[in-house]
């Protein structure tokens, strides 16, 4: 690597895989390259395997003060590069890795840079909370564009208006079909699909349509960044099992409060939860378990963490993202996805 190296005591991590010059996608040789940051190595490996390819050689180091250093181990000149990196916790570290990868590819004359961001951190900050507050989703969009990213693909972004913050193409695809398929044989015929807040009504309706179950809605009031209160339940849940669906689980507070309110309305105290992204901060699973949640289904958009609690099932998005890459590489539409 040119320039200063990390000194002893620094954190040296490698999102490295065998070098390859030309990848094969669907049996056709192409000048495409898949690179991955350090946020979710298992997902990156699964996507490469689904494509019948390998990850490009990429070495990531951290200096003792936390600065990131990137070295790409093969030529990207004239190539279409796909950067895989969810901006999950630690959000700022993983975001900076993505920006560094994009900048390195741009300066090395890549033809096109597509960021595959399964989980888009800061998407919740889509409007100002006060007159002197930032809109971080817009700030992150600006950073990604300035770094040289030409196209963004994400999954179930927290706010659909995220697209409006970009001047480049962004595809916000859904994990609902994959999660619905996983739930189909695991929920009883009399189950109710529940949205834990008004903002998730369309998502709950999508699950309801695919699974053929009725819906109910919790009316939520947010107290602060970690606490919420459910003030009303719309729909009949009396003596029925409930499947609570959301786009992400962070602290587990929203799910726990929804479960408590559903029990108060007569629902069976045995809940199944499905969420696109399992952020799952420490204590989240215990909080949900205490509220009666026995099973949790999430995608593997975020790497698995530590912790016990109720059963947690991870549904892979590797087949979906591999198909996205295949279609983009071939210039095909993503509409059916």
N, C-alpha and C positions, 0 to 999 in steps of 0.2 A: 504494500500500500504506500502510495506516495505521501509525503508529509509526515508529521509526528505520529508516533505510535502510542497506544495506550500504555501507561507505565504500570509496573506491578501494583496490584491492588485494585485495578480497574476490573469491570465486569466484561468479560469477553464472551459473547454468544454468537453462534453461527447459524444462520438460516441457510445452510449450505447443502447442496445436493450435487450429484455428478454433472459434469459439464456436458453440454450437447450443443452442436452447431445448428442443426436444422431439426425442428420438431415434426412429428407426424400426428396429424389430426384427421380422424376418419380415413386413414390410409393414404392421405395426400401430403406430400412434403411441402412445408410452408416455412417461411422465414419468421416464425412467431416465437416468442420467448416468454415463459412464465417465471416470474420472480416472486419471492415471498419475504415479508418481514418476519419478525420473531413473535408476532402476536398469537398465531395459531398454527404451529407446524403440523399437527395431525391433519387438519383440514387441507392445508396446502398439499401435503403428500397424497391425500385421498383424491383431490382434484387432478393432480398430475397422473395418478394411476388410472383414473377414469378416462383421461385423454390418451392414455397409452404413451405418455411422454415422461419427461423428467423435469425437475425444477432447475432453473438456471443457477449457476454458481454465484453465490452472494455471501459476503462475509460482513457481519455487523459487530462492531466493538463499541464499548463505552469507555470514555476517559474517566479518571477518578472523580471528576466533578460532575459527571452525568452527561456530558456532551456525547452525541452519537457520531460514529464514523462508519462510513459505508464503502465497500469496495465490491464492484461487480466483476466477476472473474472471467467474463467472455465478452466478445464484441456485441454491441447492440446497434451498430450503425446500419441505418436503413431498415431496421426490423420493427415489427409491431410488438410492443412489450405490454404484458399484462402483469400488473402489480397486485398481489393479494395481501391485504392487511386490514383486518377489522380494527377500528380505533376504540378498542375496549380498554379496561383498566390494566395498567396505568395509562389513561387516555392520552395525556400529553406526550409521553414517551413514544407511544405507538403512532400517534399522529406525526411526530417529528421524524420517525423512521420512514413513514410513507412519503413525506415531503423530500427527505434526503434521497430516497430511491428515485423519485420522479426527477429531481434536479440532476442526479447523476446520469440518468438515461437521456435527459434532454441535452445535457452538455456533451454526451457521447454520440449525439446525432441519431437517436432513435426516430423512426418514421412516425410512430404514433404511440401514445402512452395511455393505456386504459387502467384505471384503478378499480379493482374489485374489492369493495368495502362491505363485507357481509353485515357488520354492525357499524352504524354511523354515529360515533360519539358526538355530543353537542347538538344533535338534532332537536332535542327538547327546547333548546334556547332559540325559538323561532320568532320571538317578539320581546319587546322591552317590558320588564316588570316595573319600571319606573323611568322618570325622565333622564336619569343619569345611569342607566343600565345598558349593557351591550346586547347585541343580537349575535350570539356566538356562532350560530349556524351559518350566518352570512359571512362572518369573519373567517371561518374554516373554509367555506366555499371559495373565498377570495384567495386564501393561501394555497389551496390545491390548484387553482387555475394559474396562479403566478409561478408555481413550481414547475409547470409545464404539462400537467395532466390534461388530456384531450377529451376524455369520456369517463364517466363514473357509473358504476353498477353497484346498487346496494339492495338490501332486503328489508322490507317492512320498516322503512324509516318512520320514526315516531310522528313526524308531521309531514303530510303530503306536500305542503307548500315549500318544502326543502328544494324542490325542483326550481322554484322561482328565484332562488339565490344564486343559481349558476347561469353562466352564459354559454356553457358547453353542454353537450347532451348528457342527461342523467337518466338511467333506467332504475326505477324503484319496483323491484319484483316482489312477489308474495311467497311466504312460506306456508300459508294457510292450506294449499292443496296437499303438501307433504304431511303436515300435522293432522289434517283431516283423515288421510288414509291410515295413519298410525292409530287414530282414535276409533275408527269405524267399528272394529270388532271388540272394543274394550268398554263401550258405554252401553247401558241398558236402553231398551226401547222407549222408556218413559222419561229419559233424561231431558233436562232443559239446558240450553246454551245460554250462559250469562255473561253480559258485558259488565265489567266492574265500574264503568263510568260512561257518561254520555258520549265521550269522544270515541269510544270503541264500538258504537252501534253498528257501523258498516262492517266491521270485522266480524262481529258476532253474527250478523246476517249472512255473511259468506260461509261461516262454519255451519250455520243452520241450514242453508240451502244444500250444502254438500252432504250433510249428515242426516237431513230429514228430521230435525228436532226443532221444537219451538224455542223462542228466545225470551229472556227477561233482562231488565236493565237496572243497574244500581245507579243512583244519583249521588255523586261524590262531591265533597267539598274539601279542597286541599287546605290544610292548616299551615304547613311549612314544607320544606323540601323533603322531609322524611316522614311526615304524618298526614293522614287524611281521615275524614269522617264520612260515612255513608248515611245520608239522611232519608232515603226513600228507595223502595224496590218496586219497579214497574213490571207487572207480569205475575202469573201464578206459578209458585214453586212449592205449594203445600204438599208434603209427603212425597216429594220427587227428588231424585238425585240431580245434582247440578255439575255442569262442566263450565268452569270460569275460564274465559279466554282473554288474553291481553297481548300487547306487542312486546312487552318486556317485563321481567321481574327484577327489581333492583334490591329494595329493602324488604320486600314482601308485605309492606304495610297496606297497600291497596287491596291485595288479594285477601289478607287476613280480615280487614274490615268488611269486605264484601261477604266473606264466608260467615262472619258473625251476624251480619244483617239478614242473610238468607236463612240462617238457623232461627232467628227471631221471627221470620215469616213462615216457619213451619217446614223448611226444607230438611232433607235427611242430612245429618251431620257427618257426611263422608264425601269429600269433594275431590274432584279431579281438576287439575289446572293444566292449560296448554298456553304456552307463550312462545313467540318467535325467537326471543333472545333471553338467555338465562344469565343476566348480569350477576345476580345472586351474591350480594355483598354479605360479609360475615353476619350471621344471625338471621338471615332471611328465611332459610329453610326451617329453622326452629320456630320462628314466628308463625309461619304458615301451618306447620304441624300442630301447634297449640290451638289454632283456629279450626282444625278439623280436616286439613288437606292431607290426603293419603298418597296421592300420585301426582307427579309433575312431569309434563312433557315439554321439552324445549328443543330448539335446533342446536347444532354444533357450530353456529356462527361465532360463538365465543368459546375459547378453549376451556376445558373442564378445570374446575378449581378443587380445593379441598373442602371437606365438611361432610357431616353425616346428616341424618334426618330421614324424611320419607323417601320412598322410591323416586328416583330421578331417571327418566329415559331421554336420551339424546337422539334426535332424528337428524340424519346427515343431510346437509345441503350440498354435498360434493357433487352428486349427479346433476343437480340443477345448475350449479355454477360451471361445471365442466361443459354442459350443453350450451350455456351462455357464451363461454369462450369459443367453443367450436363454431357457433353461429356467427359471432362477431368476426372471427378469423376468416370465415367463408363469405362474409358480406350478406348474411341472411337476416331475416326479421326475428325479433324477440317477442312479437305480439302473442304468439300461442303460449308463451311461458308466463 
